[in-house]
């Protein structure tokens, strides 16, 4: 549900001419789904490796756990969709799209601006640049810190 709106907008852009392919089945998930429910609609995914999970664990306080990764393609841009779940109730909390080809970061930002207009926020510090949009009640952030990640999460 939530990701369909973003995927549809990105797919409709001139920069991302080709529709999302069949690997995008993760995008029909919705906030609060359990890992089992997500796996049922996105069986082409995989559990994260211990090394991947450890890398995310260093970023989050342990209340959010990345558990499922699904390959995702919008036009000619490849991502890994990493789905993060609340530890307390196993509900889907947010999704991060990890851009595989970092040289396409500017193309992604240009596409977001073309589809959604000016961002509602732009922050920069020594470690990270974050550009944010509010889209249909969800917060969408493009975060750059050597690796480009698009985070999609509900607001509030």
LINFENCOR-V386062 format. One record per residue. RES is the residue in one letter. D_CENTER is the distance of its C-alpha to the mean C-alpha in whole Angstrom. Layout:
res=RES d_center=D_CENTER
res=RES d_center=D_CENTER
//
This chain:
res=X d_center=13
res=X d_center=11
res=X d_center=8
res=X d_center=12
res=X d_center=12
res=X d_center=10
res=X d_center=10
res=X d_center=14
res=X d_center=14
res=X d_center=12
res=X d_center=15
res=X d_center=17
res=X d_center=18
res=X d_center=20
res=X d_center=18
res=X d_center=16
res=X d_center=19
res=X d_center=19
res=X d_center=17
res=X d_center=14
res=X d_center=16
res=X d_center=17
res=X d_center=14
res=X d_center=12
res=X d_center=13
res=X d_center=10
res=X d_center=10
res=X d_center=13
res=X d_center=12
res=X d_center=13
res=X d_center=13
res=X d_center=16
res=X d_center=16
res=X d_center=17
res=X d_center=16
res=X d_center=19
res=X d_center=18
res=X d_center=15
res=X d_center=17
res=X d_center=19
res=X d_center=17
res=X d_center=15
res=X d_center=18
res=X d_center=17
res=X d_center=14
res=X d_center=16
res=X d_center=16
res=X d_center=15
res=X d_center=18
res=X d_center=20
res=X d_center=19
res=X d_center=16
res=X d_center=16
res=X d_center=18
res=X d_center=16
res=X d_center=14
res=X d_center=17
res=X d_center=18
res=X d_center=16
res=X d_center=16
res=X d_center=19
res=X d_center=19
res=X d_center=18
res=X d_center=15
res=X d_center=15
res=X d_center=12
res=X d_center=14
res=X d_center=12
res=X d_center=10
res=X d_center=11
res=X d_center=11
res=X d_center=10
res=X d_center=12
res=X d_center=12
res=X d_center=16
res=X d_center=16
res=X d_center=13
res=X d_center=12
res=X d_center=8
res=X d_center=8
res=X d_center=6
res=X d_center=7
res=X d_center=8
res=X d_center=10
res=X d_center=13
res=X d_center=16
res=X d_center=19
res=X d_center=21
res=X d_center=21
res=X d_center=18
res=X d_center=16
res=X d_center=12
res=X d_center=11
res=X d_center=8
res=X d_center=4
res=X d_center=3
res=X d_center=3
res=X d_center=7
res=X d_center=9
res=X d_center=12
res=X d_center=15
res=X d_center=15
res=X d_center=18
res=X d_center=15
res=X d_center=14
res=X d_center=16
res=X d_center=16
res=X d_center=12
res=X d_center=14
res=X d_center=17
res=X d_center=15
res=X d_center=13
res=X d_center=17
res=X d_center=18
res=X d_center=16
res=X d_center=16
res=X d_center=19
res=X d_center=19
res=X d_center=17
res=X d_center=18
res=X d_center=18
res=X d_center=18
res=X d_center=19
res=X d_center=20
res=X d_center=22
res=X d_center=23
res=X d_center=20
res=X d_center=17
res=X d_center=16
res=X d_center=14
res=X d_center=14
res=X d_center=13
res=X d_center=13
res=X d_center=14
res=X d_center=13
res=X d_center=15
res=X d_center=15
res=X d_center=12
res=X d_center=11
res=X d_center=8
res=X d_center=9
res=X d_center=9
res=X d_center=10
res=X d_center=13
res=X d_center=15
res=X d_center=16
res=X d_center=13
res=X d_center=10
res=X d_center=7
res=X d_center=5
res=X d_center=4
res=X d_center=5
res=X d_center=8
res=X d_center=12
res=X d_center=15
res=X d_center=18
//
